[in-house]
Amino acid sequence: QQAAQAFQNVQRHAPSDEMLHALYYGVTAFHAGDYAESARALDIAAYIADERMTKSLSRAALSIVSNDLVLDYEPSRTERLMIPYYAALARLRMGDTDGAAVEARRLSLLLQRLDDERTPLDATLRATLRYVAGAVFEAAGEYEDAGVAYRNAAALDSTLALPDDAWTREHGTVVVVLEQGFVTHRVEQDVNVWLLPEEVDAIAHGNGESRAA
């Protein structure tokens, strides 16, 4: 009953910021049992979070010389991790295991990015979220990804034992590196997409939901 009331309150008094609106709305919808609406809102929150993380330095400089309120709200590291976490749980409740696996992959990529950047983050939290990703992958039947996630979790926290399943014991991790010359490199590709005038207008001037769509 309290969760349902909170969900109603968010609908009436949600923050004006698009990012916070989608985040609050998605989490309260999850606890209120509206999993489809939760997944939809969190998908928008993830899009806006990525969009804001790649904002130009010129906008940051502008806020310094004018007004700090020029910058939109940027979610913290933990908040960014909680978006795919709740989205995965919501999609599992809906029976959408494929969609849940997509969210688990987003969660794993975010965790890996933090590791690569050596960003400080509580090891117990990282281990728990790795383990959660493994459980989601397992539920979706993606056992190789599950095994990798479980092993990453165990490496961070030895108290998190690997599941004693046949697929875990019989599979290893294979890393394939494609090289050209003497160093690895990323391959960039261009994708050209025709947009209708109304789509261009939505991307340039629409709200977060229309831009995500």
N, C-alpha and C positions, 0 to 999 in steps of 0.2 A: 504494500500500500504506500509506503514512504517513497519507494522507487518510482511508482506511477505518479505520485504527487510532484516529485522532483522533475520528472519528465514534462509534466504540464507546466511547471514553473519556468523551465528553460524555454519552452515554446512561447511563453508570454513575456519573459524578461531576459532573453538571451543577450549576451554581449553584442555590441554593434560590430565589433571586428569580425570579419568573415572567418578567419582561422579559428578564433575562440568559439564562435557560434557553432561551426561544424563539429569542433572537438567536444564541446559540452553536450550538444545535441546527440552526437553519436554514442557517447558513453552512457548518458542517462537513458537513451532509448534501449541500449543493451540491457541495463539493469531492470528496465521496465518490461522487458520481454519482447520488444518490437525489433527483432533481429534483422529483418530486411531493411528497415529504416536506419538502424544502426550501421549496417554495412554500407549503405548508400552515403550516409553523412560522413563516415570515416574515410571513404574513398575520396570525397571532396577535400577533407582535411589533409589527407596525404598529398594530394595534388597541390594545394595551396602551400603546404609546408615546403615541398620541393621547389616550388616557384619562388618562394621568398628566400630560400637558402641560396639561390643563384642570382639574387638581385645585384645590380651593378654597384661598384664602389662610389660612383658619382652620387647615387641616392644617399649613401651613408654620409658622404662629405656634405651634401646639401643639408642634412639634418643638423650637422654640427654648427653650420654658419647661420641657420635660420631657426629651426624649432625642433627639439627632439621628438615631438609628436608627429613629425612628418613620416617617420618610419612606422611601418605596420608591425604588429606583434609577431615575433619569431618564437616558435616553440623551443623549449629546452631539449637537451639530448634525451632525457627520460621521457618527455612528452612525445617526441618523435617515435621512440621505440614503442610506446603504448598504443599508438595508432594502429599499426599492423597487428599488434598483440590482440587488442579487442576485436579488430576486424576479422581475424582468423577464428576467434571463439564464436563470433556472431555467425559466420558462414558455416561453421561446424554445426551449430544449433539449427541452421536452416537445412542441413543435409547436403550442403554444397562443398564437398570435400576438395574438388578441383580449385574452387575459389579460395578455400582455406589454405591450400598448398601455395597458391600465389602470394597470399599474405605472409605465410611462413618464410617464403623466399625473400620477400621485401624485408622482413625482420632480420633475416640472416645477413643480407647485404648491408643493412644499416650497422649491424654489430661488427661486421668485417671492416667496414669503412672506419669505424671508431678505433678498431684494433690497429689498422694500417696507419692511422693518423696519430696513434698513441694518445688518444684522448682519455683523460682520467674518467673512469666510471667504475663503480663498485663491482668487484669481481663476482660477488654472490649474485647480484642482479644479472650480470652478463651470463653467468653460468645457468641461472634459472631460465632466462629467455632462450638460450641455446637449447636447453632441454625441452622447453615448450615447443619450439620449432620442430625438434625431432619427433615429438609426440604427434604433432599435426601432420608432418610428412608421413609418419607411420599410418595414421588414420586414412590418409589419401592413397596408401599403397605405394608410396615412393620410398622404398626401403633403403636405397643407396644414400639418398639425401638424409634420411632419418639417421642412418649410421654415422654419417659425417657430423651431423648436429649433436648427436649423443656423445661422440668422442670429443668434440670441442667443449661440451659442457663438463665432461669428466676431467679434461685437462685444466679447467679453471677451478673446479671444486671436486676433490677426490671423494667427497661423501655422496656425490651423485653417481651411483653405480650404473653401468651400462645394462640395458635389458638383456636378459639371458635368452635370446631368441636365435634360432638357427640361422636366419638371414644375417644377423649381426656377426656371428662367428665365421660365416663362410664368405664374407665379402671384405675386400680391402679397399683402400683409397688409391686411385690412380690419377696422377697429375700429368697432363699432356701439355707441353709447351711448344708452340709453333714458332720457329725462328726464321728470320731472313737476315743473312749476314751473321754478325757476331752477337747481336743483342736482341732481346725480345722487344716488340713494339706493338702498339695498338693500331688497329686498322679502322680508318674512318670511312664511312659510306654516306652518301647523300640520298635522302628520300624526298622526292618532290610530290606534293599533294595539291590538287586543285581545290580551292576553297570558294564557296559562294560568297557574294558580298555581305550577306547577313551573318555568315560565319566569321568573316574577318572583323565585322563590327562587334560581334559577341566576344571575340578574343581580345580585341583592343579596349572595349569599353564595358563589357558585361561584368556581372558579379561572379563570385567564385564558382557557383554552381554551373553557370552557363559556360565559363571558361573551361571547367573540367569536362563538361559534356563535349 
